[in-house]
Amino acid sequence: MNRPFVFINSAMSADGKISSRDRRQIRISGKEDLMRVDELRAASDAIMVGVGTVLADDPGLRVKSRILREKRKDMGQLKEPFRIVADSNARTPANAKILGPGCMIAVSYSAPEERLDRLRSGCEIIKCGTEMVDLPGLMEELYNRGVRRLMVEGGARLNWSLIELGLVDEIYIYIGGLIIGGERAPSLVDGPGFRNSFPRLSLQSVQRLDEGLLLQWELH
């Protein structure tokens, strides 16, 4: 299967939480890490999130730096990477910030047509999978559209699905200096969890950034 190089980027607390128990977005990264994230976005062909992240945080997923956008243009690229939502049942709100030119929403064939009709003016709809988005099929479709480097910015369920399917090559984790706690607070990877054959990581780099640590892992 042809697919893009896929990497997850996430920030988490010192106790491994990416948001609070009510799934409210929490500022974990500092200025330096936010600049790093913007550079990662600018160096990617596409950025993907799950619909849970859209509903909880309403991210725009655009490159913030004008200089980075212009650099992409000078290199013959679009000013912004494609923005992709994995959204099996088309729950993305019609006023979500992620919508607009360059947005693609991947849905299953069971997604209600009335929801799709509300979204079509703000995005391209990609159908793959019967009840849930077929992630391997989506990866192949993105590759065929020229996406070679895909950045994933959560959430925890999407991270789990991609790792469980063997579709992730690297993980960047910024660990911030705070404690969030909570049994129901999402971690970097949720989902059913592995009982055996745990995916192994190889540490590539460690860097102090702001008041925390940036870890870069490679998946075997």
PASEBA-1860 file (N, C-alpha, C; in nm, 3 decimals):
! residues 220
1> MNRPFVFI> 0.084/-0.120/0.000/0.000/0.000/0.000/0.087/0.124/0.000 ~ 0.060/0.216/-0.092/0.126/0.346/-0.089/0.055/0.436/0.010 ~ 0.133/0.499/0.096/0.074/0.592/0.192/0.175/0.700/0.225 ~ 0.129/0.812/0.283/0.222/0.918/0.322/0.306/0.875/0.443 ~ 0.415/0.946/0.464/0.487/0.939/0.591/0.398/1.007/0.695 ~ 0.365/0.936/0.801/0.267/0.985/0.899/0.336/1.006/1.034 ~ 0.318/1.125/1.091/0.370/1.149/1.225/0.264/1.218/1.310 ~ 0.262/1.180/1.437/0.173/1.241/1.535/0.249/1.348/1.610
9> NSAMSADG> 0.186/1.461/1.629/0.242/1.566/1.715/0.141/1.599/1.823 ~ 0.187/1.599/1.948/0.095/1.625/2.057/0.169/1.687/2.175 ~ 0.095/1.759/2.256/0.147/1.811/2.383/0.069/1.746/2.495 ~ 0.139/1.707/2.601/0.071/1.645/2.714/0.131/1.693/2.845 ~ 0.057/1.675/2.950/0.104/1.715/3.083/0.208/1.614/3.133 ~ 0.270/1.646/3.246/0.371/1.557/3.303/0.312/1.421/3.341 ~ 0.179/1.416/3.362/0.114/1.289/3.394/0.045/1.227/3.272 ~ 0.080/1.273/3.153/0.037/1.207/3.031/-0.100/1.241/2.978
17> KISSRDRR> -0.160/1.352/3.024/-0.293/1.390/2.978/-0.284/1.498/2.870 ~ -0.370/1.488/2.767/-0.368/1.587/2.661/-0.479/1.691/2.676 ~ -0.574/1.667/2.765/-0.675/1.767/2.800/-0.738/1.726/2.932 ~ -0.831/1.805/2.980/-0.892/1.779/3.110/-1.000/1.672/3.100 ~ -1.056/1.633/3.214/-1.156/1.526/3.215/-1.283/1.564/3.139 ~ -1.313/1.695/3.127/-1.426/1.738/3.046/-1.385/1.769/2.903 ~ -1.264/1.724/2.865/-1.210/1.738/2.730/-1.203/1.883/2.687 ~ -1.174/1.969/2.783/-1.153/2.111/2.755/-1.008/2.134/2.719
25> QIRISGKE> -0.986/2.212/2.614/-0.849/2.240/2.570/-0.772/2.316/2.678 ~ -0.650/2.273/2.705/-0.565/2.335/2.805/-0.434/2.378/2.739 ~ -0.388/2.497/2.771/-0.263/2.545/2.715/-0.147/2.474/2.784 ~ -0.081/2.386/2.711/0.033/2.310/2.763/0.164/2.363/2.707 ~ 0.164/2.395/2.579/0.286/2.440/2.511/0.314/2.587/2.539 ~ 0.443/2.622/2.536/0.485/2.761/2.545/0.512/2.817/2.407 ~ 0.568/2.935/2.403/0.591/3.006/2.277/0.683/2.929/2.184 ~ 0.791/2.875/2.238/0.888/2.803/2.154/0.824/2.680/2.090
33> DLMRVDEL> 0.746/2.608/2.168/0.685/2.486/2.113/0.579/2.520/2.010 ~ 0.505/2.627/2.032/0.404/2.667/1.933/0.469/2.704/1.801 ~ 0.586/2.768/1.806/0.660/2.800/1.684/0.705/2.671/1.615 ~ 0.748/2.573/1.695/0.790/2.445/1.638/0.673/2.377/1.567 ~ 0.556/2.380/1.628/0.438/2.319/1.569/0.404/2.387/1.437 ~ 0.414/2.518/1.433/0.385/2.592/1.310/0.482/2.551/1.198 ~ 0.608/2.529/1.235/0.707/2.485/1.136/0.676/2.344/1.087 ~ 0.632/2.257/1.177/0.593/2.122/1.135/0.475/2.126/1.039
41> RAASDAIM> 0.379/2.211/1.069/0.264/2.225/0.979/0.309/2.273/0.841 ~ 0.394/2.374/0.840/0.438/2.431/0.713/0.517/2.331/0.630 ~ 0.582/2.235/0.696/0.662/2.136/0.625/0.581/2.013/0.584 ~ 0.452/2.014/0.611/0.365/1.899/0.581/0.279/1.927/0.459 ~ 0.237/1.821/0.396/0.143/1.834/0.283/-0.001/1.840/0.331 ~ -0.028/1.780/0.447/-0.163/1.778/0.500/-0.158/1.760/0.651 ~ -0.264/1.806/0.717/-0.277/1.795/0.863/-0.412/1.729/0.890 ~ -0.413/1.630/0.977/-0.536/1.557/1.003/-0.570/1.554/1.151
49> VGVGTVLA> -0.699/1.562/1.181/-0.749/1.544/1.317/-0.875/1.457/1.309 ~ -0.915/1.406/1.425/-1.042/1.335/1.435/-1.153/1.433/1.466 ~ -1.275/1.391/1.443/-1.389/1.481/1.465/-1.402/1.519/1.612 ~ -1.356/1.432/1.704/-1.362/1.467/1.846/-1.282/1.593/1.877 ~ -1.167/1.607/1.811/-1.086/1.727/1.830/-1.157/1.850/1.774 ~ -1.224/1.834/1.661/-1.300/1.946/1.603/-1.411/1.989/1.697 ~ -1.484/1.894/1.753/-1.595/1.926/1.842/-1.548/1.988/1.973 ~ -1.432/1.943/2.024/-1.384/1.992/2.153/-1.309/2.124/2.142
57> DDPGLRVK> -1.224/2.137/2.037/-1.132/2.252/2.031/-1.160/2.348/1.917 ~ -1.233/2.305/1.815/-1.259/2.386/1.696/-1.130/2.446/1.638 ~ -1.031/2.362/1.604/-0.904/2.415/1.553/-0.916/2.461/1.408 ~ -0.832/2.559/1.371/-0.827/2.602/1.232/-0.727/2.523/1.151 ~ -0.619/2.478/1.217/-0.512/2.398/1.157/-0.440/2.469/1.043 ~ -0.434/2.599/1.048/-0.364/2.674/0.944/-0.226/2.717/0.994 ~ -0.135/2.740/0.899/-0.002/2.791/0.932/-0.015/2.937/0.972 ~ 0.033/2.969/1.091/0.014/3.104/1.143/0.116/3.204/1.089
65> SRILREKR> 0.238/3.158/1.065/0.345/3.248/1.023/0.330/3.287/0.876 ~ 0.324/3.417/0.849/0.318/3.465/0.711/0.445/3.426/0.635 ~ 0.559/3.431/0.704/0.686/3.397/0.640/0.685/3.251/0.594 ~ 0.634/3.163/0.679/0.628/3.021/0.642/0.529/2.997/0.528 ~ 0.419/3.070/0.528/0.323/3.056/0.417/0.385/3.102/0.286 ~ 0.457/3.213/0.290/0.520/3.264/0.169/0.631/3.171/0.122 ~ 0.701/3.110/0.217/0.806/3.015/0.181/0.746/2.896/0.107 ~ 0.633/2.848/0.154/0.565/2.738/0.085/0.529/2.779/-0.059
73> KDMGQLKE> 0.479/2.900/-0.073/0.439/2.949/-0.204/0.560/2.959/-0.297 ~ 0.673/3.008/-0.244/0.795/3.019/-0.325/0.845/2.883/-0.372 ~ 0.813/2.779/-0.296/0.856/2.644/-0.331/0.755/2.573/-0.423 ~ 0.655/2.649/-0.467/0.556/2.593/-0.558/0.446/2.514/-0.489 ~ 0.433/2.531/-0.357/0.330/2.461/-0.282/0.212/2.554/-0.257 ~ 0.101/2.496/-0.216/-0.011/2.578/-0.167/0.033/2.651/-0.040 ~ -0.024/2.767/-0.016/0.014/2.842/0.104/-0.014/2.765/0.232 ~ -0.116/2.683/0.229/-0.154/2.606/0.347/-0.159/2.457/0.312
81> PFRIVADS> -0.120/2.369/0.404/-0.141/2.226/0.384/-0.291/2.195/0.378 ~ -0.326/2.083/0.317/-0.464/2.038/0.322/-0.503/2.011/0.468 ~ -0.628/2.032/0.501/-0.680/2.006/0.636/-0.783/1.893/0.624 ~ -0.762/1.788/0.702/-0.842/1.666/0.687/-0.904/1.630/0.822 ~ -1.032/1.594/0.818/-1.102/1.547/0.937/-1.148/1.403/0.914 ~ -1.111/1.313/1.004/-1.165/1.177/1.002/-1.297/1.180/1.080 ~ -1.407/1.168/1.011/-1.539/1.195/1.069/-1.641/1.097/1.011 ~ -1.646/0.978/1.067/-1.726/0.870/1.009/-1.871/0.909/0.985
89> NARTPANA> -1.932/0.982/1.078/-2.075/1.012/1.069/-2.105/1.158/1.037 ~ -2.003/1.231/0.985/-2.022/1.370/0.941/-2.078/1.458/1.052 ~ -2.014/1.453/1.169/-2.058/1.535/1.282/-1.992/1.672/1.286 ~ -1.902/1.702/1.194/-1.836/1.831/1.192/-1.940/1.942/1.178 ~ -1.939/2.044/1.266/-2.035/2.154/1.255/-2.015/2.233/1.126 ~ -2.123/2.286/1.072/-2.117/2.360/0.947/-2.042/2.492/0.960 ~ -2.019/2.538/1.085/-1.945/2.663/1.107/-1.806/2.638/1.166 ~ -1.755/2.515/1.157/-1.624/2.483/1.214/-1.514/2.563/1.145
97> KILGPGCM> -1.413/2.603/1.221/-1.304/2.684/1.167/-1.220/2.609/1.064 ~ -1.221/2.478/1.071/-1.139/2.399/0.980/-1.191/2.401/0.838 ~ -1.318/2.436/0.818/-1.379/2.436/0.686/-1.324/2.550/0.600 ~ -1.342/2.537/0.470/-1.293/2.636/0.376/-1.207/2.569/0.270 ~ -1.155/2.647/0.175/-1.071/2.589/0.070/-0.956/2.508/0.128 ~ -0.934/2.389/0.075/-0.828/2.303/0.125/-0.870/2.205/0.232 ~ -0.998/2.206/0.269/-1.048/2.115/0.373/-1.111/1.991/0.309 ~ -1.077/1.876/0.363/-1.139/1.750/0.321/-1.194/1.680/0.445
105> IAVSYSAP> -1.314/1.628/0.435/-1.371/1.551/0.545/-1.393/1.408/0.496 ~ -1.327/1.314/0.565/-1.341/1.172/0.530/-1.455/1.113/0.612 ~ -1.552/1.056/0.545/-1.670/0.999/0.611/-1.688/0.856/0.564 ~ -1.775/0.784/0.635/-1.812/0.650/0.591/-1.934/0.661/0.500 ~ -1.964/0.551/0.431/-2.081/0.551/0.343/-2.212/0.555/0.421 ~ -2.206/0.535/0.552/-2.327/0.540/0.633/-2.355/0.680/0.688 ~ -2.270/0.778/0.658/-2.292/0.915/0.707/-2.423/0.971/0.649 ~ -2.508/1.030/0.733/-2.636/1.082/0.686/-2.618/1.189/0.577
113> EERLDRLR> -2.693/1.177/0.470/-2.681/1.270/0.357/-2.715/1.413/0.395 ~ -2.810/1.430/0.489/-2.846/1.568/0.527/-2.730/1.638/0.593 ~ -2.647/1.565/0.667/-2.528/1.625/0.727/-2.425/1.657/0.620 ~ -2.408/1.568/0.525/-2.314/1.592/0.417/-2.354/1.714/0.335 ~ -2.484/1.731/0.312/-2.532/1.846/0.235/-2.495/1.977/0.303 ~ -2.495/1.979/0.438/-2.461/2.102/0.511/-2.312/2.133/0.502 ~ -2.231/2.031/0.476/-2.086/2.049/0.477/-2.025/2.071/0.340 ~ -2.095/2.031/0.236/-2.033/2.030/0.102/-1.987/2.168/0.056
121> SGCEIIKC> -2.052/2.274/0.098/-2.011/2.407/0.054/-1.880/2.451/0.117 ~ -1.838/2.385/0.226/-1.717/2.427/0.296/-1.602/2.329/0.288 ~ -1.621/2.216/0.218/-1.515/2.117/0.214/-1.541/2.018/0.102 ~ -1.440/1.935/0.078/-1.457/1.821/-0.011/-1.487/1.699/0.073 ~ -1.582/1.620/0.032/-1.620/1.498/0.103/-1.549/1.379/0.039 ~ -1.481/1.298/0.122/-1.420/1.174/0.076/-1.490/1.059/0.147 ~ -1.551/0.969/0.072/-1.620/0.854/0.131/-1.530/0.732/0.124 ~ -1.505/0.671/0.240/-1.426/0.548/0.244/-1.460/0.471/0.371
129> GTEMVDLP> -1.504/0.349/0.356/-1.544/0.269/0.472/-1.694/0.259/0.483 ~ -1.743/0.145/0.530/-1.888/0.123/0.537/-1.951/0.192/0.657 ~ -1.905/0.159/0.778/-1.958/0.220/0.899/-1.860/0.320/0.961 ~ -1.732/0.292/0.948/-1.626/0.378/1.000/-1.533/0.415/0.885 ~ -1.462/0.526/0.901/-1.365/0.564/0.799/-1.258/0.456/0.788 ~ -1.234/0.411/0.667/-1.130/0.313/0.639/-0.998/0.389/0.632 ~ -0.922/0.388/0.742/-0.801/0.469/0.749/-0.693/0.424/0.649 ~ -0.666/0.294/0.632/-0.570/0.256/0.528/-0.614/0.303/0.389
137> GLMEELYN> -0.743/0.291/0.361/-0.795/0.338/0.233/-0.779/0.488/0.218 ~ -0.802/0.561/0.327/-0.785/0.706/0.325/-0.640/0.743/0.300 ~ -0.547/0.671/0.366/-0.405/0.700/0.345/-0.367/0.682/0.198 ~ -0.418/0.577/0.136/-0.386/0.553/-0.004/-0.446/0.661/-0.093 ~ -0.567/0.705/-0.060/-0.631/0.812/-0.136/-0.552/0.942/-0.124 ~ -0.506/0.973/-0.004/-0.427/1.096/0.015/-0.295/1.087/-0.062 ~ -0.233/0.970/-0.061/-0.108/0.952/-0.136/-0.132/0.977/-0.285 ~ -0.242/0.926/-0.335/-0.274/0.944/-0.477/-0.300/1.091/-0.511
145> RGVRRLMV> -0.334/1.170/-0.410/-0.357/1.314/-0.430/-0.230/1.395/-0.407 ~ -0.119/1.329/-0.387/0.007/1.399/-0.374/0.052/1.426/-0.232 ~ -0.019/1.374/-0.132/0.021/1.394/0.007/0.131/1.293/0.041 ~ 0.247/1.344/0.071/0.361/1.258/0.105/0.399/1.268/0.253 ~ 0.362/1.375/0.316/0.394/1.395/0.459/0.268/1.442/0.530 ~ 0.217/1.359/0.620/0.090/1.386/0.689/0.115/1.405/0.838 ~ 0.073/1.518/0.888/0.084/1.551/1.031/-0.050/1.524/1.098 ~ -0.049/1.451/1.208/-0.171/1.418/1.282/-0.168/1.492/1.415
153> EGGARLNW> -0.273/1.567/1.442/-0.279/1.646/1.565/-0.391/1.599/1.658 ~ -0.417/1.470/1.659/-0.513/1.415/1.754/-0.651/1.396/1.694 ~ -0.739/1.348/1.779/-0.721/1.324/1.920/-0.678/1.184/1.956 ~ -0.702/1.151/2.083/-0.653/1.026/2.139/-0.709/0.903/2.068 ~ -0.834/0.907/2.026/-0.894/0.792/1.957/-0.834/0.774/1.819 ~ -0.815/0.884/1.746/-0.753/0.874/1.614/-0.609/0.826/1.626 ~ -0.537/0.878/1.726/-0.399/0.832/1.748/-0.396/0.681/1.767 ~ -0.487/0.631/1.851/-0.495/0.487/1.876/-0.519/0.410/1.747
161> SLIELGLV> -0.617/0.454/1.670/-0.655/0.380/1.549/-0.538/0.373/1.451 ~ -0.468/0.484/1.433/-0.357/0.487/1.339/-0.241/0.398/1.385 ~ -0.210/0.404/1.515/-0.102/0.322/1.568/-0.140/0.174/1.563 ~ -0.264/0.143/1.599/-0.309/0.003/1.600/-0.304/-0.058/1.461 ~ -0.323/0.026/1.359/-0.320/-0.021/1.221/-0.180/-0.016/1.159 ~ -0.082/0.029/1.236/0.054/0.036/1.186/0.077/0.145/1.085 ~ 0.006/0.257/1.100/0.012/0.364/1.001/0.093/0.485/1.047 ~ 0.163/0.474/1.160/0.238/0.588/1.215/0.387/0.558/1.209
169> DEIYIYIG> 0.465/0.656/1.163/0.610/0.642/1.152/0.685/0.709/1.265 ~ 0.639/0.825/1.310/0.706/0.900/1.417/0.603/0.966/1.508 ~ 0.647/0.994/1.630/0.564/1.067/1.726/0.650/1.176/1.790 ~ 0.600/1.298/1.788/0.660/1.409/1.861/0.572/1.437/1.982 ~ 0.631/1.437/2.100/0.555/1.464/2.222/0.623/1.576/2.299 ~ 0.548/1.684/2.321/0.597/1.789/2.410/0.535/1.765/2.547 ~ 0.619/1.751/2.649/0.573/1.728/2.786/0.585/1.858/2.864 ~ 0.471/1.914/2.900/0.468/2.042/2.971/0.474/2.024/3.121
177> GLIIGGER> 0.512/2.129/3.189/0.529/2.125/3.333/0.402/2.153/3.410 ~ 0.304/2.066/3.398/0.181/2.078/3.477/0.120/1.940/3.495 ~ 0.032/1.930/3.594/-0.042/1.807/3.624/-0.189/1.833/3.595 ~ -0.253/1.742/3.523/-0.396/1.756/3.493/-0.478/1.655/3.572 ~ -0.436/1.529/3.571/-0.506/1.427/3.648/-0.643/1.392/3.591 ~ -0.707/1.296/3.656/-0.841/1.255/3.616/-0.842/1.123/3.542 ~ -0.918/1.027/3.595/-0.927/0.896/3.531/-0.987/0.905/3.391 ~ -1.074/1.002/3.370/-1.142/1.014/3.242/-1.076/1.114/3.149
185> APSLVDGP> -0.971/1.177/3.192/-0.900/1.272/3.106/-0.827/1.194/2.997 ~ -0.837/1.236/2.871/-0.773/1.161/2.763/-0.621/1.168/2.769 ~ -0.558/1.059/2.732/-0.413/1.053/2.723/-0.374/1.062/2.576 ~ -0.247/1.046/2.548/-0.201/1.055/2.409/-0.271/0.953/2.321 ~ -0.291/0.832/2.373/-0.355/0.724/2.298/-0.462/0.661/2.385 ~ -0.586/0.665/2.341/-0.695/0.600/2.413/-0.735/0.472/2.339 ~ -0.863/0.451/2.319/-0.905/0.329/2.251/-0.899/0.208/2.343 ~ -0.920/0.089/2.291/-0.923/-0.032/2.374/-0.790/-0.061/2.442
193> GFRNSFPR> -0.679/-0.022/2.381/-0.548/-0.050/2.437/-0.495/-0.186/2.393 ~ -0.364/-0.200/2.400/-0.298/-0.324/2.360/-0.288/-0.419/2.480 ~ -0.310/-0.548/2.457/-0.293/-0.649/2.561/-0.159/-0.721/2.546 ~ -0.107/-0.724/2.426/0.024/-0.783/2.399/0.074/-0.724/2.268 ~ 0.191/-0.766/2.226/0.251/-0.711/2.104/0.249/-0.558/2.107 ~ 0.295/-0.503/2.219/0.294/-0.358/2.236/0.387/-0.292/2.135 ~ 0.340/-0.189/2.065/0.427/-0.120/1.969/0.551/-0.066/2.039 ~ 0.667/-0.089/1.979/0.793/-0.044/2.036/0.838/0.085/1.971
201> LSLQSVQR> 0.894/0.172/2.054/0.942/0.302/2.008/1.093/0.311/2.022 ~ 1.154/0.386/1.932/1.296/0.413/1.941/1.315/0.563/1.958 ~ 1.380/0.603/2.066/1.398/0.745/2.097/1.500/0.805/2.002 ~ 1.459/0.910/1.931/1.545/0.975/1.833/1.611/1.101/1.886 ~ 1.540/1.176/1.969/1.598/1.300/2.022/1.522/1.346/2.145 ~ 1.591/1.422/2.229/1.533/1.484/2.348/1.581/1.629/2.351 ~ 1.489/1.721/2.371/1.526/1.863/2.370/1.446/1.937/2.478 ~ 1.516/2.020/2.554/1.444/2.105/2.648/1.386/2.223/2.571
209> LDEGLLLQ> 1.259/2.250/2.594/1.189/2.354/2.520/1.092/2.423/2.615 ~ 1.097/2.557/2.617/1.017/2.632/2.714/1.045/2.575/2.854 ~ 0.939/2.535/2.925/0.957/2.476/3.058/0.929/2.326/3.057 ~ 0.949/2.265/2.940/0.922/2.123/2.930/1.022/2.052/2.842 ~ 0.986/1.932/2.797/1.073/1.848/2.715/1.002/1.809/2.586 ~ 1.078/1.806/2.477/1.028/1.757/2.351/1.096/1.624/2.322 ~ 1.016/1.520/2.302/1.066/1.387/2.269/1.026/1.353/2.125 ~ 1.119/1.296/2.052/1.090/1.246/1.919/1.113/1.097/1.917
217> WELH> 1.007/1.021/1.882/1.012/0.876/1.881/0.990/0.824/1.740 ~ 1.054/0.713/1.709/1.029/0.642/1.585/0.959/0.511/1.618 ~ 0.855/0.477/1.542/0.785/0.351/1.563/0.845/0.241/1.478 ~ 0.863/0.125/1.539/0.914/0.010/1.464/0.798/-0.058/1.393
END
